[in-house]
Amino acid sequence: MRTPTASPQASLKGPLSKQHRSGLPRLTAAFEKVLPAIDDEYGTKYYTHVRGMAVVTAEIETLRDK
């Protein structure tokens, strides 16, 4: 399985758009569902890290709203 790498252009440079913000809960839920099915150690580690980044991003966006 080839694991994608993030491009420098994909880095977060400010608040998320409304569309991206609304997708974070779905993204996190998708990772929760798929992670147990990944049998590759590196893939599991990589996607667990990506899921964690999505959770932290959602938390930051929630704090920005307050």
C-alpha atoms as an extended CHARMM CRD file, in Angstrom:
* protein
*
        66  EXT
         1         1  MET       CA              0.0000000000        0.0000000000        0.0000000000  PROA      1               0.0000000000
         2         2  ARG       CA              1.4050000000        3.3730000000       -0.9390000000  PROA      2               0.0000000000
         3         3  THR       CA              0.8840000000        6.0130000000        1.7260000000  PROA      3               0.0000000000
         4         4  PRO       CA              0.3470000000        9.5710000000        0.4930000000  PROA      4               0.0000000000
         5         5  THR       CA              2.5360000000       12.3660000000        1.7490000000  PROA      5               0.0000000000
         6         6  ALA       CA              1.3670000000       15.8750000000        2.5130000000  PROA      6               0.0000000000
         7         7  SER       CA              2.5220000000       18.6050000000        0.1920000000  PROA      7               0.0000000000
         8         8  PRO       CA              3.8580000000       21.9240000000        1.5090000000  PROA      8               0.0000000000
         9         9  GLN       CA              0.8450000000       23.6050000000       -0.0890000000  PROA      9               0.0000000000
        10        10  ALA       CA             -1.4670000000       21.5470000000        2.1220000000  PROA      10              0.0000000000
        11        11  SER       CA             -0.3030000000       23.1980000000        5.3430000000  PROA      11              0.0000000000
        12        12  LEU       CA             -2.8060000000       25.1310000000        7.4160000000  PROA      12              0.0000000000
        13        13  LYS       CA             -2.2980000000       28.8670000000        6.9980000000  PROA      13              0.0000000000
        14        14  GLY       CA             -5.2650000000       30.2360000000        8.9160000000  PROA      14              0.0000000000
        15        15  PRO       CA             -8.8430000000       29.4410000000        9.8660000000  PROA      15              0.0000000000
        16        16  LEU       CA            -10.5680000000       26.6740000000        7.9450000000  PROA      16              0.0000000000
        17        17  SER       CA            -13.3530000000       27.5260000000        5.5630000000  PROA      17              0.0000000000
        18        18  LYS       CA            -16.8760000000       26.6780000000        6.6740000000  PROA      18              0.0000000000
        19        19  GLN       CA            -16.9010000000       23.7540000000        4.2150000000  PROA      19              0.0000000000
        20        20  HSD       CA            -13.6580000000       22.2840000000        5.5570000000  PROA      20              0.0000000000
        21        21  ARG       CA            -14.7090000000       22.8200000000        9.1650000000  PROA      21              0.0000000000
        22        22  SER       CA            -17.9970000000       20.9920000000        8.6300000000  PROA      22              0.0000000000
        23        23  GLY       CA            -16.1110000000       18.0160000000        7.1620000000  PROA      23              0.0000000000
        24        24  LEU       CA            -13.8730000000       17.4180000000       10.1920000000  PROA      24              0.0000000000
        25        25  PRO       CA            -16.3680000000       15.3130000000       12.1990000000  PROA      25              0.0000000000
        26        26  ARG       CA            -17.0390000000       13.1080000000        9.1500000000  PROA      26              0.0000000000
        27        27  LEU       CA            -13.3090000000       12.7300000000        8.5220000000  PROA      27              0.0000000000
        28        28  THR       CA            -12.6580000000       11.7230000000       12.1230000000  PROA      28              0.0000000000
        29        29  ALA       CA            -15.5550000000        9.2480000000       12.0630000000  PROA      29              0.0000000000
        30        30  ALA       CA            -14.2440000000        7.7150000000        8.8290000000  PROA      30              0.0000000000
        31        31  PHE       CA            -10.8210000000        7.1690000000       10.3880000000  PROA      31              0.0000000000
        32        32  GLU       CA            -12.4240000000        5.5720000000       13.4570000000  PROA      32              0.0000000000
        33        33  LYS       CA            -14.2200000000        3.1280000000       11.1860000000  PROA      33              0.0000000000
        34        34  VAL       CA            -11.3170000000        2.3060000000        8.8570000000  PROA      34              0.0000000000
        35        35  LEU       CA             -8.3100000000        2.2120000000       11.1990000000  PROA      35              0.0000000000
        36        36  PRO       CA             -9.0780000000       -1.2360000000       12.6790000000  PROA      36              0.0000000000
        37        37  ALA       CA             -9.1260000000       -2.7190000000        9.1590000000  PROA      37              0.0000000000
        38        38  ILE       CA             -5.5890000000       -1.5640000000        8.2640000000  PROA      38              0.0000000000
        39        39  ASP       CA             -3.2000000000       -4.4540000000        8.7480000000  PROA      39              0.0000000000
        40        40  ASP       CA             -0.0460000000       -2.6040000000        7.7260000000  PROA      40              0.0000000000
        41        41  GLU       CA              1.9320000000       -1.2870000000       10.7350000000  PROA      41              0.0000000000
        42        42  TYR       CA              3.2140000000        1.8030000000        8.9270000000  PROA      42              0.0000000000
        43        43  GLY       CA             -0.2120000000        2.5570000000        7.4500000000  PROA      43              0.0000000000
        44        44  THR       CA             -1.8400000000        2.2470000000       10.8550000000  PROA      44              0.0000000000
        45        45  LYS       CA              0.7130000000        4.5950000000       12.4000000000  PROA      45              0.0000000000
        46        46  TYR       CA              0.4020000000        7.0960000000        9.5480000000  PROA      46              0.0000000000
        47        47  TYR       CA             -3.3920000000        7.2120000000        9.4970000000  PROA      47              0.0000000000
        48        48  THR       CA             -3.5940000000        7.3030000000       13.3050000000  PROA      48              0.0000000000
        49        49  HSD       CA             -1.3780000000       10.3910000000       13.1460000000  PROA      49              0.0000000000
        50        50  VAL       CA             -3.5600000000       11.9570000000       10.4260000000  PROA      50              0.0000000000
        51        51  ARG       CA             -6.6830000000       11.2420000000       12.4990000000  PROA      51              0.0000000000
        52        52  GLY       CA             -5.0420000000       12.8840000000       15.5130000000  PROA      52              0.0000000000
        53        53  MET       CA             -4.2310000000       15.9550000000       13.4420000000  PROA      53              0.0000000000
        54        54  ALA       CA             -7.8660000000       16.1740000000       12.3210000000  PROA      54              0.0000000000
        55        55  VAL       CA             -9.0360000000       16.0110000000       15.9400000000  PROA      55              0.0000000000
        56        56  VAL       CA             -6.5900000000       18.7300000000       17.0380000000  PROA      56              0.0000000000
        57        57  THR       CA             -7.6280000000       20.8840000000       14.0810000000  PROA      57              0.0000000000
        58        58  ALA       CA            -11.2890000000       20.5030000000       15.0530000000  PROA      58              0.0000000000
        59        59  GLU       CA            -10.4660000000       21.4880000000       18.6300000000  PROA      59              0.0000000000
        60        60  ILE       CA             -8.5530000000       24.5760000000       17.4630000000  PROA      60              0.0000000000
        61        61  GLU       CA            -11.4250000000       25.6030000000       15.2110000000  PROA      61              0.0000000000
        62        62  THR       CA            -13.8690000000       25.1790000000       18.1080000000  PROA      62              0.0000000000
        63        63  LEU       CA            -11.7060000000       27.4440000000       20.2750000000  PROA      63              0.0000000000
        64        64  ARG       CA            -11.6100000000       30.0770000000       17.5100000000  PROA      64              0.0000000000
        65        65  ASP       CA            -15.4120000000       30.2120000000       17.6060000000  PROA      65              0.0000000000
        66        66  LYS       CA            -15.4500000000       31.0750000000       21.3080000000  PROA      66              0.0000000000
